[in-house]
Structures are given as C-alpha cells and as structure tokens.
Amino acid sequence: MAVLVLGLTALTAYTVPELQRAAGGWLSACLWSCLGYFAIDGVVRANAAAHGGRIWTHVFSFSGFVDLIAVIAVVTALA
C-alpha cells in the first residue's frame, strides 16, 4: 500500500507544472522506483501463477489487471 500511495502522490504531483519544475528529479526517481517495483511484482505474481498452472486465470483476473494498469500508468507519466 505504501508504494501505491507514494506512486499515486508522485503521479499527481507530476501533473502540476510548478511541482514538476521544482522537484522534477525527485518525482522522476520516485516514479522510476515505483515502475521497477510494480514490474517486478507483476512478473513474480505471473511466474507463481504459471508454476501453479493457472497463468491465464491470473492474467485475466482483477489482480492481473491492476498489475498491468500500474505499470502502464507510470510508463505513460514518464513518457
């Protein structure tokens, strides 16, 4: 939850031009860290599901969808 709150706060702050100019480096570092965390978390969860024989169940589950959206949101903000 802490990484999620931190990421959402950084994403929100990144949309304010004054904050982006003042703390752009910190916000960018925070977003890159969140991207790494969410990407690794998604890969670990998908790998565990694959070993359990239920990869497609995970990919099309709510949890799998949230993992994908978390990564896409951060990549979009950094683009």
Secondary structure, DSSP 8 states (H G I E B T S, - for coil): -HHHHHHHHHHHHHTSHHHHHHHHHHHHHHHHHHHHHHHHHHHHHHHHHHHTT-HHHHHTSHHHHHHHHHHHHHHHHH-
